[in-house]
Amino acid sequence: MLDDIRVDEAIFQLRPDFACLAITAYGLRNGPTDERSRAWLEEASARPVQAEKIESWREAYKTFGAKPSRTRPSVDALTRRLPLPEINQVVDAYNTISVKHCLPIGGEDLGHYEGAARLVVATGEEASEEALGTPEPGEVIWRDDVGVTCRRWNWRQVARTRITEETTDALFLLERLEPLSMEELKEAGEELVDLLSKLSPDVRIVTRLITSGN
């Protein structure tokens, strides 16, 4: 699965500093928000927002014509909803790491995924859910073999691949731009793996770092 994930070279032309840490987790045990995941959310919500990291994503949105004041990068939207909302234990875990490190993280249910994840520049003809709308030509999107899985890089995910309490196998996409360092990206991944392992001690984790030419 991880070996087939692809980021088009056109994305690196837009932002040469882009990197993605992809993490697959097999054998998750999810459930409603509990005291443990609530404590994670509360701790992350109390941290100061690192505005310079969010601004970097706003600038990235402008490179493909998106208005970040109307369609906000996911981490920007999250930090405007503090304290963080309670969703379910696994989503609480990756939202915690997203806000703690101020980097976007996508979570996908592999049971509803078709083929490999690809980050591409849209043609405008990709299939998409009605509620999400059709991507515009030139827009950066994540997709699988069925169609769009997340519009405008990390703005909004389709309902089809959302992580629910029934999810057992998942893909997490941790997306990096400067000034977030590659070392902090690695740390964020390790922290997410730690939280997932606390939720599901028997979970099997595989990771891959995706950069230009890799």
C-alpha positions in Angstrom: 0.0 0.0 0.0 2.6 2.6 1.1 4.9 1.9 -1.8 2.2 2.8 -4.3 1.4 6.2 -2.8 2.4 8.9 -5.3 2.9 12.6 -5.2 3.0 14.2 -8.6 6.2 16.2 -9.4 3.9 19.1 -10.2 3.2 19.4 -6.5 6.9 19.8 -5.7 7.1 22.4 -8.4 4.5 24.4 -6.5 6.2 23.8 -3.1 9.6 22.1 -3.3 9.6 22.0 0.6 6.6 19.7 0.6 7.0 16.3 2.3 4.5 13.7 3.4 4.9 11.1 6.1 2.4 8.3 5.3 1.5 5.9 8.1 -0.7 2.8 7.8 -2.2 1.3 10.9 -3.8 -2.2 10.7 -5.9 -3.7 13.5 -7.1 -0.5 15.2 -9.7 -0.6 17.9 -11.7 2.6 17.8 -14.5 3.9 19.9 -16.2 7.0 21.2 -14.2 9.8 22.8 -13.2 8.7 26.3 -11.4 10.3 29.2 -8.0 9.5 27.8 -8.5 10.9 24.3 -10.4 13.9 25.8 -7.3 14.6 27.9 -5.2 14.6 24.7 -7.5 17.1 23.1 -7.5 19.4 26.1 -3.7 19.4 26.3 -3.3 20.2 22.6 -6.0 22.9 22.8 -4.1 24.7 25.5 -1.0 25.1 23.4 -0.2 28.4 21.7 -1.0 28.4 17.9 2.2 28.5 15.8 1.0 31.1 13.3 4.0 31.0 11.0 3.4 27.3 10.2 -0.3 28.0 9.3 0.7 31.0 7.2 2.9 28.7 5.1 -0.1 26.6 4.2 -2.2 29.7 3.4 0.5 30.7 0.9 0.6 27.2 -0.5 -3.2 27.5 -1.2 -2.6 30.7 -3.1 -0.2 28.9 -5.5 -3.2 27.1 -7.1 -5.7 29.9 -6.9 -7.5 28.9 -3.7 -8.6 31.6 -1.2 -7.4 30.4 2.2 -9.9 32.8 3.9 -12.8 30.9 2.3 -11.4 27.3 2.1 -9.0 27.0 5.0 -6.1 24.5 5.3 -7.3 21.8 7.7 -4.9 22.8 10.6 -6.0 26.4 10.2 -9.7 25.4 10.5 -8.9 23.2 13.5 -7.1 25.9 15.5 -10.1 28.1 15.0 -12.3 25.5 16.7 -10.4 25.4 20.0 -11.1 23.6 22.3 -10.9 20.7 19.9 -14.1 18.9 19.2 -14.6 15.3 20.3 -15.1 12.9 17.3 -13.8 9.4 18.2 -10.7 8.1 19.7 -8.6 7.7 16.6 -9.6 11.1 15.1 -9.0 12.6 18.5 -5.5 11.2 18.4 -4.6 12.6 15.0 -6.3 16.0 15.6 -4.2 16.2 18.8 -1.0 15.8 16.9 -2.1 18.1 14.1 -2.7 21.0 16.5 0.3 20.2 18.7 2.7 20.5 15.7 0.6 22.8 13.5 0.6 20.5 10.5 -2.3 19.1 8.5 -3.0 15.4 9.0 -5.5 13.4 6.9 -7.0 10.2 8.2 -8.5 7.6 5.7 -10.4 4.4 6.3 -8.6 1.9 4.1 -11.7 -0.3 4.1 -13.3 2.3 1.9 -10.3 3.2 -0.2 -9.8 1.9 -3.7 -6.2 1.7 -5.0 -3.4 3.9 -3.8 -3.5 7.5 -2.5 -2.2 10.1 -5.0 -1.6 13.8 -4.5 -2.2 15.4 -7.9 -3.2 18.5 -9.8 -6.8 18.2 -10.7 -8.1 18.2 -14.3 -11.5 19.2 -13.1 -13.0 16.0 -14.4 -12.5 13.8 -11.3 -15.5 12.2 -9.7 -16.4 13.8 -6.3 -19.1 13.7 -3.8 -21.9 16.2 -4.4 -21.4 17.8 -1.0 -17.7 18.4 -1.7 -18.2 19.8 -5.2 -16.1 19.2 -8.3 -12.5 20.2 -8.1 -11.4 23.1 -10.3 -8.7 22.5 -12.9 -5.3 23.2 -11.3 -6.5 22.5 -7.8 -4.4 20.2 -5.6 -6.3 17.1 -4.5 -5.8 13.7 -2.9 -7.5 10.9 -4.8 -7.8 7.2 -5.2 -9.1 5.0 -8.1 -12.8 6.1 -7.4 -12.2 9.8 -7.3 -11.4 12.7 -5.0 -10.7 11.8 -1.4 -9.7 15.3 -0.2 -10.1 18.7 -2.0 -7.7 21.6 -2.0 -4.8 19.6 -0.6 -6.2 19.2 2.9 -9.3 21.4 3.0 -12.1 18.9 3.2 -12.4 15.1 3.0 -15.1 13.0 1.4 -17.5 11.1 3.6 -16.7 7.8 1.9 -13.2 7.5 3.5 -13.7 9.1 6.9 -12.5 7.3 10.0 -15.4 6.1 12.0 -15.8 4.0 15.2 -16.0 0.9 12.9 -12.6 1.6 11.2 -10.0 -1.1 11.7 -7.3 -0.2 9.1 -6.4 3.4 8.4 -4.0 5.6 6.4 -2.7 8.8 8.0 -1.0 11.5 5.8 1.1 14.0 7.7 1.9 16.9 5.4 4.9 19.2 5.9 5.9 22.6 4.6 8.7 24.9 6.0 9.2 26.2 8.6 8.2 22.8 10.1 11.4 20.8 10.1 11.8 17.3 8.8 12.9 16.3 12.3 9.6 17.7 13.7 7.7 15.8 11.0 9.4 12.6 12.2 8.6 13.5 15.9 4.9 14.1 15.0 4.7 10.7 13.3 6.3 9.0 16.3 3.9 10.7 18.7 0.9 9.7 16.5 2.1 6.1 16.4 2.4 6.2 20.2 -1.2 7.4 20.7 -2.5 4.8 18.3 -0.6 2.1 20.1 -2.1 3.2 23.4 -5.6 2.8 21.9 -4.8 -0.5 20.1 -1.8 -2.3 21.7 -1.8 -4.9 18.9 -1.9 -2.4 16.0 0.6 -3.0 13.2 2.2 0.2 11.9 4.2 0.9 8.7 5.6 4.3 7.7 7.0 5.9 4.6 8.5 9.4 4.0 7.6 10.9 0.7 9.7 13.7 -0.7 10.7 14.9 -4.2 12.2 12.0 -6.1 11.3 9.5 -3.4 
